Amino acid sequence: MRAAIHARRSTEEHQAASVEVQLAEAKRFIEAQGWTWSAEHIYAEAPISRAEFKKRPTLLKLLNAAEEKAFDVIVTRDESRLGGDMIRTCLLIQDMLDAGVQLYYYISGERVRLDDATAKFMVAAKTFAAELEREKISSRTHEHLLTKARRGLNVGGRVFGYDNVERHNGEYRTHVEYAINEVQADIVRRIFEQYGAGLGLRAIAKDLNQRGVLPPRAGRRGTGSWSTSALHAMLRRERYRGVIVWNQREKTYRKGTKVRIQRDASDWIRVDAPDLRIVSDDLWFGVQRRIKTNLTPGAPAGGRPPRYLLSGIARCAECGGPMTAINGKVGSATVKAYTCAYHRDRGATVCGSSLRRPVESLNRTIVSWIRENVLSTKVIAETLRHVRQLLGARNQVADTELPQLRQDADRLRGEIDRLVQALATSTDSPQAVVEAIATRQQRLTALEARLRAAQAAPEAVSLQARRLESDAHRRLNDLSGMLDKNPDEAQSAILSLFDGPLVCTPVETSEGPRFQIQGTAVIGRIFTVESSVSNSASPRGFEPLLQP
């Protein structure tokens, strides 16, 4: 049999070689069974929490390959590698087995089954144990961090204005302490003084960027420049007045993915640390009074939702920053105009693109291009033709499989008949014969299901194509209606058509400076294909060069 290998190292584990060990042991198990494996079907997940199910692209690839019959069996260490959430792990195992593959745990040699209530109970019990283990690990970790926080020690991460200083007992690190970084502390004081004197966040960020002041580290998300969001957080951080606050937020899981939620204020840990004070109480509380004065009553805590078509979709070609809508002028009239948010908020030293173009003009250009190049009858007809070809190709594969499927089914029926006869006449223990009959009956049931699907393929292809065509026209009408009604509310339609962001590049034209907009449209996203047929994509993409 063809085997796929799954491995995962949890974020709760510290053994860097964990995945390599899992892969080696899985290969040894597969070879001992006389099966085969290939590098193409090794699915090793990066360090990720066992409670995470949504952001696991490698796991999704494994499930998709199982649906496509790319292998016959999946081998992994145990149920904890699949996940640490009892309900979601059980559903994941069910999806794997429903795809027609077998699942084995190499650590015990067990084949996972969900044939009856007892088998389902055993799977649920084991996944319950895996989730319980995760909760215990999380509880011990939180307790350890809690004791460190109460002592005023570093519990992870870096804060601008401070250095992380390791303390050792001999060759062993015992803990990490905060120590004021005087160079960064001077920058923090200046930020508080500027804001307290009346400067806005945008003006402060531009000043810092213009002077070449190094910003806080932001990992892969960082752009190497100061932002208003970084200043917003710094001006509210009590550590700068000598008070460490910990346990304000909690990491938990909702809908299969990690989220952060606010804890009740009674759960916060507050520790006085006067040796970490950078700004005086007078300056701190003066800044807090100004912050409260500037708050808009009733404003949502998470900010306003996007109001314009390209908000959150378009990016600046020069710096990669988002495009935003600001007030501009057309003659004497004030209109909304798109421009680079980094240029506006962080200054010309971060992005030199100062071009502004009316929102209405860019929206109209995008909508016109979609109508002419994506929602056209020619494009839809070509895409439907390609989808029919894909479905027809799958039908041909089914036709070639039919003789072998019938032959295998007949052979299994013969073996079952002979075993039943042997069971009726034998005086020995029937256990081995009963197990042999059950194994063959299970394989026969799966073969008969595949035979029924293959024999129904011609009719299914025709029905599938008709459904696709009807559904596609309905979706196109919906898109057209959204664009007709109000382009500013058609973001979901744009996101469904374009693969990635739209990139705005300032160019010179005979009519003056304009934005050239580039993006890749994927017409196949209009189609939803049910059953075992994958989502279809068009045979080619479209790269619009749009000039308003």
Wavefront OBJ file of the C-alpha trace (Angstrom):
o trace
v 0.000 0.000 0.000
v 1.027 3.612 -0.565
v 1.591 5.414 2.720
v 1.648 9.076 3.667
v 3.532 10.251 6.761
v 2.260 12.958 9.110
v 4.408 14.572 11.816
v 4.016 17.642 14.028
v 6.002 19.277 16.801
v 3.862 21.204 19.215
v 4.777 24.661 20.494
v 4.531 23.149 23.975
v 7.494 20.861 23.196
v 11.142 21.864 23.186
v 12.840 18.962 21.415
v 13.954 20.416 18.086
v 14.542 16.904 16.705
v 10.986 15.777 17.484
v 9.795 15.898 13.863
v 12.901 14.108 12.564
v 12.362 11.317 15.102
v 8.706 10.970 14.100
v 9.577 10.766 10.410
v 12.291 8.155 10.986
v 10.044 5.973 13.145
v 7.115 6.267 10.721
v 9.332 5.182 7.803
v 10.587 2.214 9.827
v 7.001 1.191 10.623
v 5.909 1.508 6.968
v 8.805 -0.578 5.687
v 8.116 -3.256 8.322
v 4.559 -3.569 6.959
v 5.827 -3.967 3.391
v 4.244 -0.678 2.325
v 5.846 2.137 0.326
v 6.296 5.842 1.021
v 7.459 8.792 -1.078
v 8.895 12.189 -0.212
v 5.961 13.780 -2.050
v 3.617 12.591 0.685
v 5.529 13.505 3.813
v 3.498 16.107 5.701
v 5.660 17.622 8.447
v 4.025 20.545 10.223
v 6.008 23.453 11.629
v 5.899 23.960 15.407
v 2.250 24.679 16.081
v -0.092 24.279 19.033
v -2.044 21.050 19.169
v -5.244 23.071 19.696
v -4.796 24.935 16.390
v -6.891 23.562 13.526
v -7.567 26.549 11.287
v -4.057 27.790 10.453
v -2.541 24.437 9.448
v -1.897 24.476 5.679
v 0.133 21.248 5.761
v -2.741 19.391 7.390
v -5.135 20.738 4.749
v -2.794 19.495 2.010
v -2.831 16.059 3.620
v -6.645 15.974 3.687
v -6.903 17.175 0.083
v -4.429 14.522 -1.077
v -6.417 11.871 0.805
v -9.590 12.970 -0.979
v -7.757 12.625 -4.304
v -6.712 9.015 -3.462
v -3.014 9.921 -3.615
v -2.249 7.239 -0.996
v -3.955 4.384 0.861
v -2.854 4.860 4.452
v -1.726 7.680 6.771
v 0.881 6.930 9.432
v 1.451 9.242 12.412
v 2.793 8.823 15.932
v -0.475 8.983 17.895
v -3.667 11.023 18.292
v -1.805 13.893 19.997
v 0.038 14.613 16.704
v -3.301 15.216 14.988
v -4.592 17.635 17.610
v -5.315 18.362 21.246
v -8.987 19.319 21.010
v -11.149 16.244 21.637
v -14.092 17.149 19.401
v -12.106 18.606 16.511
v -9.576 15.758 16.536
v -12.378 13.181 16.357
v -13.889 15.048 13.396
v -10.469 15.194 11.730
v -10.042 11.424 12.093
v -13.550 10.946 10.711
v -12.667 13.077 7.662
v -9.535 11.007 7.036
v -11.383 7.696 7.191
v -14.310 9.010 5.130
v -11.789 9.850 2.390
v -11.186 6.116 2.026
v -7.725 5.924 3.615
v -6.589 3.954 6.640
v -5.004 5.575 9.692
v -2.251 3.940 11.758
v -0.377 4.998 14.904
v 3.173 3.692 14.574
v 3.910 3.987 18.314
v 1.402 1.218 19.088
v 0.881 -0.335 15.653
v -2.833 0.377 16.060
v -5.162 0.853 13.130
v -7.751 3.508 13.961
v -11.335 2.495 13.271
v -14.716 4.144 13.657
v -16.783 1.100 12.660
v -19.028 0.970 15.713
v -19.915 2.730 18.952
v -17.136 1.009 20.904
v -14.458 2.075 18.408
v -15.758 5.638 18.427
v -15.730 5.694 22.226
v -12.099 4.529 22.307
v -11.046 7.261 19.858
v -12.931 9.865 21.883
v -11.313 8.637 25.124
v -7.813 8.910 23.695
v -8.408 12.381 22.262
v -9.871 13.381 25.649
v -6.603 12.314 27.263
v -4.640 14.370 24.697
v -6.718 17.469 25.421
v -6.362 16.950 29.164
v -2.578 16.766 28.760
v -2.600 20.049 26.823
v -4.610 21.754 29.555
v -2.178 20.545 32.233
v 0.821 21.820 30.257
v -0.895 25.182 29.784
v -1.743 25.382 33.480
v 1.823 24.618 34.581
v 3.231 27.160 32.120
v 0.835 29.877 33.324
v 1.681 29.137 36.965
v 5.409 29.395 36.235
v 4.983 32.758 34.452
v 2.727 33.983 37.237
v 5.421 33.467 39.881
v 7.971 35.282 37.681
v 5.607 38.206 37.054
v 4.959 38.649 40.789
v 8.715 38.975 41.284
v 8.880 41.658 38.591
v 10.926 39.449 36.246
v 10.751 39.167 32.474
v 8.032 36.742 31.420
v 8.817 36.889 27.720
v 9.144 39.405 24.930
v 10.903 42.748 24.608
v 9.796 46.258 25.518
v 11.271 49.371 23.897
v 13.232 51.312 26.511
v 14.567 48.233 28.273
v 17.127 45.473 27.766
v 16.570 41.844 28.719
v 19.421 40.882 31.042
v 20.064 37.192 31.745
v 21.027 36.138 35.250
v 22.984 32.911 35.793
v 23.837 30.547 38.597
v 27.047 29.096 37.337
v 26.435 27.935 33.786
v 22.650 27.773 34.185
v 20.353 30.689 33.419
v 18.011 31.283 36.363
v 15.883 34.166 35.103
v 15.770 37.304 32.937
v 15.436 40.825 34.320
v 14.542 44.167 32.755
v 17.164 46.919 32.733
v 16.700 50.457 31.421
v 18.335 51.131 28.054
v 19.308 54.787 28.463
v 19.438 55.547 24.728
v 15.938 54.176 24.169
v 14.699 55.688 27.434
v 15.592 59.178 26.172
v 13.476 58.502 23.059
v 10.551 57.356 25.225
v 10.738 60.534 27.344
v 10.813 62.713 24.232
v 7.728 60.929 22.827
v 5.800 61.532 26.065
v 6.954 65.159 26.196
v 5.964 65.812 22.566
v 2.532 64.296 23.019
v 2.030 66.095 26.313
v 2.947 69.370 24.561
v 0.170 68.872 22.008
v 1.787 67.048 19.057
v -0.257 64.316 17.383
v 0.852 60.716 16.840
v 1.352 61.288 13.123
v 3.584 64.309 13.669
v 5.669 62.441 16.259
v 6.095 59.404 13.964
v 7.201 61.599 11.062
v 9.701 63.406 13.284
v 11.217 60.133 14.526
v 11.473 58.714 11.010
v 12.961 61.902 9.618
v 15.639 61.914 12.332
v 16.446 58.263 11.605
v 15.589 57.019 15.095
v 15.533 53.216 15.171
v 12.005 51.927 15.891
v 10.995 49.039 18.194
v 11.618 45.561 16.866
v 8.531 44.052 15.241
v 9.870 40.811 13.773
v 8.625 39.904 10.325
v 5.817 42.451 10.632
v 8.221 45.345 11.002
v 8.848 47.906 8.265
v 11.851 49.556 9.905
v 9.923 52.749 10.657
v 7.848 54.313 13.414
v 4.074 53.977 13.158
v 1.196 55.660 14.955
v 0.043 52.260 16.282
v 3.413 51.712 18.026
v 3.197 55.155 19.639
v -0.417 54.539 20.624
v 0.636 51.463 22.646
v 3.724 53.075 24.164
v 1.823 56.067 25.559
v -0.430 53.674 27.503
v 2.280 51.346 28.850
v 2.484 51.747 32.645
v 5.915 50.165 32.793
v 7.373 53.520 31.774
v 6.200 54.950 35.139
v 7.570 51.974 37.088
v 4.551 49.644 37.248
v 4.628 46.201 35.585
v 1.183 44.971 34.547
v 0.813 41.334 33.506
v -2.028 38.909 32.751
v -4.185 41.519 31.002
v -4.940 39.188 28.106
v -5.470 35.478 27.773
v -4.624 33.221 24.864
v -7.438 30.826 24.093
v -8.972 29.011 21.129
v -12.180 29.860 19.326
v -13.453 28.169 16.179
v -10.294 26.098 15.917
v -7.722 28.911 16.069
v -5.824 30.953 18.664
v -7.285 34.281 19.797
v -6.465 36.769 22.560
v -9.211 37.950 24.894
v -9.184 40.599 27.629
v -9.086 39.289 31.197
v -11.068 40.851 33.998
v -9.116 43.633 35.721
v -9.259 41.662 38.994
v -6.990 39.029 37.400
v -4.265 41.497 36.435
v -0.932 41.288 38.220
v 0.458 44.713 39.129
v 3.982 45.000 40.536
v 5.679 48.245 41.551
v 9.135 48.493 39.967
v 10.460 51.997 40.716
v 13.905 51.077 39.351
v 12.290 50.740 35.902
v 10.722 54.216 35.898
v 11.487 56.240 32.745
v 8.888 59.047 32.883
v 7.664 60.980 35.900
v 4.163 60.613 37.325
v 3.338 64.217 36.362
v 4.256 63.587 32.725
v 2.530 60.193 32.653
v -0.783 61.393 34.072
v -0.698 64.525 31.934
v -0.458 62.337 28.815
v -3.304 60.103 30.066
v -5.544 63.153 30.573
v -4.913 64.253 26.992
v -5.642 60.729 25.706
v -9.019 60.725 27.481
v -9.803 64.177 26.097
v -9.133 62.994 22.539
v -11.339 59.893 22.794
v -14.459 60.005 20.619
v -17.544 58.980 22.646
v -19.055 55.755 21.335
v -16.154 55.002 18.972
v -15.588 51.239 18.519
v -12.489 49.922 20.307
v -11.232 48.054 17.249
v -11.474 51.006 14.881
v -13.941 51.677 12.079
v -14.709 49.099 9.398
v -13.417 49.847 5.861
v -15.555 52.485 4.133
v -14.015 52.513 0.654
v -13.619 49.918 -2.060
v -9.815 49.644 -1.952
v -9.414 49.974 1.826
v -7.398 46.966 2.992
v -7.073 45.653 -0.590
v -4.713 48.069 -2.361
v -1.033 48.484 -1.458
v 1.568 51.095 -2.357
v 4.105 49.808 -4.898
v 6.944 51.871 -3.398
v 6.772 50.871 0.277
v 4.158 48.096 0.453
v 2.011 50.111 2.826
v -1.803 50.188 2.629
v -3.670 52.728 0.546
v -5.984 54.942 2.565
v -8.645 57.547 1.800
v -8.071 61.145 2.868
v -9.529 64.536 1.997
v -8.276 66.031 -1.264
v -9.144 68.812 -3.684
v -10.527 68.743 -7.217
v -10.680 72.389 -8.117
v -12.375 74.057 -5.179
v -14.342 70.950 -4.216
v -13.239 68.696 -1.336
v -13.313 65.007 -2.275
v -12.012 61.750 -0.845
v -8.752 60.605 -2.435
v -6.586 57.481 -2.208
v -2.976 57.900 -1.114
v -0.266 55.873 0.627
v -0.961 55.586 4.365
v 2.735 55.219 5.197
v 3.569 58.469 3.400
v 0.764 60.224 5.235
v 1.440 58.760 8.697
v 5.199 58.095 8.691
v 6.577 60.729 6.339
v 8.544 61.022 3.106
v 11.589 59.272 4.594
v 9.552 56.042 4.731
v 7.677 56.447 1.440
v 8.119 59.112 -1.240
v 4.813 58.396 -2.992
v 2.695 61.503 -2.353
v 0.247 61.040 -5.239
v -3.447 61.452 -4.428
v -6.215 60.355 -6.755
v -9.993 60.665 -6.254
v -11.678 57.648 -4.710
v -14.496 57.824 -7.239
v -12.067 57.732 -10.165
v -10.171 54.647 -8.982
v -13.355 52.827 -7.968
v -14.881 53.490 -11.384
v -11.766 52.166 -13.126
v -11.759 48.923 -11.094
v -15.463 48.315 -11.678
v -15.156 49.007 -15.413
v -12.236 46.612 -15.772
v -14.130 43.852 -13.926
v -17.138 44.290 -16.204
v -15.093 44.191 -19.399
v -12.564 41.494 -18.513
v -14.043 39.268 -15.786
v -17.820 39.389 -16.042
v -17.844 39.108 -19.825
v -19.727 36.300 -21.587
v -16.577 35.183 -23.399
v -14.586 34.690 -20.203
v -17.382 32.787 -18.486
v -17.904 30.519 -21.496
v -14.171 29.730 -21.658
v -14.034 28.930 -17.964
v -17.080 26.663 -18.138
v -15.516 24.854 -21.094
v -12.384 24.248 -19.039
v -14.424 22.981 -16.090
v -16.256 20.523 -18.369
v -12.888 19.267 -19.609
v -11.725 18.673 -16.037
v -14.894 16.774 -15.175
v -14.641 14.780 -18.394
v -11.044 13.833 -17.628
v -12.097 12.508 -14.242
v -14.804 10.492 -15.967
v -12.208 8.890 -18.266
v -10.111 7.912 -15.260
v -13.177 6.303 -13.707
v -13.805 4.305 -16.917
v -10.267 2.894 -16.872
v -10.648 1.847 -13.235
v -13.916 -0.058 -13.674
v -12.520 -3.432 -14.939
v -9.962 -3.639 -12.135
v -12.516 -2.599 -9.504
v -14.950 -5.311 -10.699
v -12.171 -7.921 -10.710
v -11.072 -7.014 -7.167
v -14.671 -7.091 -5.915
v -15.293 -10.540 -7.451
v -12.087 -11.881 -5.894
v -13.084 -10.623 -2.436
v -16.569 -12.158 -2.744
v -14.981 -15.503 -3.605
v -12.617 -15.318 -0.644
v -15.498 -14.448 1.709
v -17.563 -17.413 0.419
v -14.667 -19.833 0.977
v -14.002 -18.472 4.466
v -17.695 -18.799 5.389
v -17.641 -22.440 4.242
v -14.469 -23.068 6.238
v -16.087 -21.502 9.303
v -19.127 -23.783 8.951
v -17.113 -27.007 8.749
v -14.147 -26.248 11.039
v -13.965 -27.460 14.652
v -11.080 -25.113 15.532
v -11.398 -21.681 17.169
v -13.350 -19.470 14.734
v -11.748 -16.186 15.865
v -9.088 -15.963 13.111
v -11.599 -16.861 10.379
v -14.139 -14.323 11.643
v -11.516 -11.566 11.626
v -10.464 -12.522 8.074
v -14.094 -12.363 6.906
v -14.610 -8.957 8.589
v -11.455 -7.537 7.001
v -12.444 -8.660 3.509
v -16.037 -7.493 3.963
v -14.776 -4.020 4.888
v -12.596 -3.876 1.770
v -15.486 -5.157 -0.355
v -17.816 -2.469 0.982
v -15.312 0.240 0.059
v -14.808 -1.245 -3.433
v -18.554 -1.432 -4.079
v -18.898 2.234 -3.103
v -16.174 3.162 -5.600
v -17.876 1.041 -8.271
v -21.201 2.813 -7.762
v -19.479 6.206 -7.989
v -17.567 5.241 -11.153
v -20.637 3.829 -12.892
v -22.627 6.976 -12.100
v -19.830 9.284 -13.321
v -21.207 10.077 -16.831
v -24.545 11.258 -15.456
v -22.812 13.027 -12.575
v -20.527 14.944 -14.935
v -23.444 16.258 -16.961
v -25.412 17.189 -13.842
v -22.330 18.788 -12.268
v -21.687 20.907 -15.345
v -25.301 22.129 -15.446
v -25.168 23.024 -11.765
v -21.888 24.868 -12.280
v -23.278 26.900 -15.140
v -26.420 27.854 -13.239
v -24.516 28.688 -10.075
v -21.911 30.733 -11.968
v -24.536 32.915 -13.630
v -26.256 33.458 -10.285
v -22.967 34.522 -8.667
v -22.151 36.848 -11.559
v -25.547 38.494 -11.300
v -24.955 38.976 -7.572
v -21.555 40.557 -8.251
v -22.981 42.821 -10.922
v -25.732 43.909 -8.563
v -23.270 44.727 -5.802
v -21.119 46.819 -8.129
v -24.153 48.588 -9.547
v -25.619 49.346 -6.130
v -22.617 50.839 -4.385
v -18.954 50.149 -5.265
v -17.905 51.239 -1.764
v -19.716 48.180 -0.344
v -18.373 45.648 -2.869
v -15.165 44.660 -1.050
v -16.196 41.039 -0.668
v -16.760 40.826 -4.424
v -13.314 42.272 -5.144
v -11.672 39.901 -2.675
v -13.408 36.934 -4.298
v -12.072 37.876 -7.738
v -8.476 38.923 -7.080
v -5.642 36.714 -5.927
v -3.696 38.934 -3.535
v -3.625 42.724 -3.171
v -3.935 45.341 -5.893
v -0.673 47.282 -6.270
v -0.807 51.022 -6.995
v 2.200 52.500 -8.830
v 2.462 56.247 -9.591
v 3.109 56.829 -13.315
v 3.277 59.893 -15.552
v 0.690 60.126 -18.354
v -0.272 62.745 -20.907
v -3.037 63.809 -18.503
v -0.692 64.081 -15.511
v 0.320 61.686 -12.727
v -1.942 58.667 -12.312
v -1.980 55.356 -10.463
v -1.290 52.211 -12.479
v -3.121 49.386 -10.705
v -1.899 45.817 -11.035
v -3.508 42.639 -9.781
v -4.323 39.058 -10.755
v -7.969 38.097 -11.188
v -8.978 34.447 -10.838
v -12.327 33.814 -12.451
v -12.473 30.265 -11.087
v -13.358 31.552 -7.637
v -16.836 32.281 -8.933
v -17.439 28.520 -9.144
v -18.147 26.150 -6.287
v -17.845 22.463 -7.150
v -19.380 20.002 -4.720
v -18.653 16.356 -4.003
v -15.150 15.109 -4.768
v -14.394 17.674 -7.474
v -11.904 20.328 -6.408
v -12.507 24.049 -6.741
v -11.882 24.966 -10.367
v -9.603 27.727 -11.546
v -9.573 29.370 -14.916
v -6.977 28.157 -17.417
v -5.270 31.521 -17.207
v -5.103 34.521 -14.906
v -5.637 38.151 -15.812
v -3.173 40.908 -14.997
v -4.974 44.224 -15.318
v -2.997 47.399 -15.919
v -5.546 50.003 -14.967
v -5.061 53.726 -15.356
v -7.733 56.036 -13.996
l 1 2 3 4 5 6 7 8 9 10 11 12 13 14 15 16 17 18 19 20 21 22 23 24 25 26 27 28 29 30 31 32 33 34 35 36 37 38 39 40 41 42 43 44 45 46 47 48 49 50 51 52 53 54 55 56 57 58 59 60 61 62 63 64 65 66 67 68 69 70 71 72 73 74 75 76 77 78 79 80 81 82 83 84 85 86 87 88 89 90 91 92 93 94 95 96 97 98 99 100 101 102 103 104 105 106 107 108 109 110 111 112 113 114 115 116 117 118 119 120 121 122 123 124 125 126 127 128 129 130 131 132 133 134 135 136 137 138 139 140 141 142 143 144 145 146 147 148 149 150 151 152 153 154 155 156 157 158 159 160 161 162 163 164 165 166 167 168 169 170 171 172 173 174 175 176 177 178 179 180 181 182 183 184 185 186 187 188 189 190 191 192 193 194 195 196 197 198 199 200 201 202 203 204 205 206 207 208 209 210 211 212 213 214 215 216 217 218 219 220 221 222 223 224 225 226 227 228 229 230 231 232 233 234 235 236 237 238 239 240 241 242 243 244 245 246 247 248 249 250 251 252 253 254 255 256 257 258 259 260 261 262 263 264 265 266 267 268 269 270 271 272 273 274 275 276 277 278 279 280 281 282 283 284 285 286 287 288 289 290 291 292 293 294 295 296 297 298 299 300 301 302 303 304 305 306 307 308 309 310 311 312 313 314 315 316 317 318 319 320 321 322 323 324 325 326 327 328 329 330 331 332 333 334 335 336 337 338 339 340 341 342 343 344 345 346 347 348 349 350 351 352 353 354 355 356 357 358 359 360 361 362 363 364 365 366 367 368 369 370 371 372 373 374 375 376 377 378 379 380 381 382 383 384 385 386 387 388 389 390 391 392 393 394 395 396 397 398 399 400 401 402 403 404 405 406 407 408 409 410 411 412 413 414 415 416 417 418 419 420 421 422 423 424 425 426 427 428 429 430 431 432 433 434 435 436 437 438 439 440 441 442 443 444 445 446 447 448 449 450 451 452 453 454 455 456 457 458 459 460 461 462 463 464 465 466 467 468 469 470 471 472 473 474 475 476 477 478 479 480 481 482 483 484 485 486 487 488 489 490 491 492 493 494 495 496 497 498 499 500 501 502 503 504 505 506 507 508 509 510 511 512 513 514 515 516 517 518 519 520 521 522 523 524 525 526 527 528 529 530 531 532 533 534 535 536 537 538 539 540 541 542 543 544 545 546 547 548
